[in-house]
């Protein structure tokens, strides 16, 4: 992994074989990022995606062991129990131009993933919301 900082933004280049979510969460922790918007472009050769099933209140996960182009990678990094927590969704193109999409649990980079993190000078935390079973952004009402 390589990175460069531009004011309140970072550009991060992940390299072949790196697990993106794991590496980016470690990076966010090392840089003490309390909140950031995240976007990326690149390619992967493995993905574990999830779909939130509102009836069961659980994620349904599937793995895809194939070369995929990252068409969209959008989300944020907040804090849960003082550690980075990523909420990122992605769309991935197959060789035949069909797409896969879902909540990104983990992806393995091949050959590169170029990631932008735009930080904010506030820390946003997540708290458990019993009704949905999800850890939601803890924001003021208003």
For each residue, the residues with C-beta under 8 A, 3 or more apart:
1: 12 13 14 15 18 23 27
2: 12 13 15
3: 10 11 12 13 27
4: 10 11
5: 9 10
6: 9 10 11
7:
8: 118 119 120 121
9: 5 6 116 117 118 119
10: 3 4 5 6 27 31 115 116 117 119
11: 3 4 6 114 115 116
12: 1 2 3 24 27 114 115 116 117
13: 1 2 3 112 113 114 115
14: 1 18 20 23 24 42 109 112 113 114 115
15: 1 2 18 109 111 112
16: 109 110 111 112
17: 108 109 110
18: 1 14 15 23 108 109 113
19: 22 23 106 107 108 109
20: 14 23 24 40 44 104 106 107 108 109 113 115
21: 24 25 86 88 104 105 106 107
22: 19 25 26 106
23: 1 14 18 19 20 26 27
24: 12 14 20 21 27 28 38 77 86 115 117
25: 21 22 28 29 77 83 84 85 86
26: 22 23 29 30
27: 1 3 10 12 23 24 30 31
28: 24 25 31 33 36 77 84 86 117
29: 25 26 32 33 83 84
30: 26 27
31: 10 27 28
32: 29
33: 28 29 36 77 84 117 119
34: 78 79 119 120 122 123 124
35: 76 77 78 79 119 120 122 123 124
36: 28 33 76 77 117 118 119 120
37: 75 76 117 118 120
38: 24 73 74 75 76 77 86 88 115 116 117
39: 73 74 115 116
40: 20 70 73 113 114 115 116
41: 70 73 113 114
42: 14 70 109 111 112 113 114
43: 67 68 69 70 109 110 111 112 113
44: 20 47 67 68 70 92 107 108 109 110 113
45: 65 66 67 68 108 109 110
46: 63 64 65 66 107 108 110
47: 44 63 64 68 90 92 100 104 106 107 108
48: 61 62 63 64 104 105 106 107
49: 61 62 63 64 90 100 101 102 103 104 105
50: 59 60 61 62 102 103 104 105
51: 59 60 102 103
52: 58 59 103 134
53: 56 57 58 59 60
54: 57 132
55:
56: 53 60
57: 53 54 132 133
58: 52 53 133
59: 50 51 52 53 103 105
60: 50 51 53 56
61: 48 49 50 105
62: 48 49 50 102
63: 46 47 48 49
64: 46 47 48 49 68 92 100
65: 45 46
66: 45 46 94
67: 43 44 45 95 110
68: 43 44 45 47 64 92 93 94 100
69: 43 92 93
70: 40 41 42 43 44 73 90 91 92 107 113
71: 90 91 92 93 99
72: 89 90 91 101
73: 38 39 40 41 70 88 89 90 104 113 115
74: 38 39 88 89 90
75: 37 38 86 87 88 89 104
76: 35 36 37 38 86 87 88 124
77: 24 25 28 33 35 36 38 84 85 86 117
78: 34 35 84 85 87 123 124 125 126 137
79: 34 35 82 83 84 85 123 124 125 126
80: 83 85 125 126 135
81:
82: 79
83: 25 29 79 80
84: 25 28 29 33 77 78 79
85: 25 77 78 79 80 126 135
86: 21 24 25 28 38 75 76 77 104
87: 75 76 78 103
88: 21 38 73 74 75 76 103 104
89: 72 73 74 75 101 102 103 104
90: 47 49 70 71 72 73 74 101 102 104 107
91: 70 71 72 99 100 101
92: 44 47 64 68 69 70 71 99 100 101
93: 68 69 71 97 98 99
94: 66 68 97 98 99 100
95: 67
96:
97: 93 94
98: 93 94
99: 71 91 92 93 94
100: 47 49 64 68 91 92 94
101: 49 72 89 90 91 92
102: 49 50 51 62 89 90
103: 49 50 51 52 59 87 88 89
104: 20 21 47 48 49 50 73 75 86 88 89 90 107
105: 21 48 49 50 59 61
106: 19 20 21 22 47 48
107: 19 20 21 44 46 47 48 70 90 104 113
108: 17 18 19 20 44 45 46 47
109: 14 15 16 17 18 19 20 42 43 44 45 112 113
110: 16 17 43 44 45 46 67
111: 15 16 42 43
112: 13 14 15 16 42 43 109
113: 13 14 18 20 40 41 42 43 44 70 73 107 109
114: 11 12 13 14 40 41 42
115: 10 11 12 13 14 20 24 38 39 40 73
116: 9 10 11 12 38 39 40
117: 9 10 12 24 28 33 36 37 38 77
118: 8 9 36 37
119: 8 9 10 33 34 35 36
120: 8 34 35 36 37 124
121: 8
122: 34 35
123: 34 35 78 79
124: 34 35 76 78 79 120 137 138 139
125: 78 79 80 137 138
126: 78 79 80 85 135 136 137 138
127: 135 136 138
128: 134 135 136
129: 132 133 134 135 136
130: 133
131:
132: 54 57 129 136
133: 57 58 129 130
134: 52 128 129
135: 80 85 126 127 128 129
136: 126 127 128 129 132
137: 78 124 125 126
138: 124 125 126 127
139: 124
140:
141:
142:
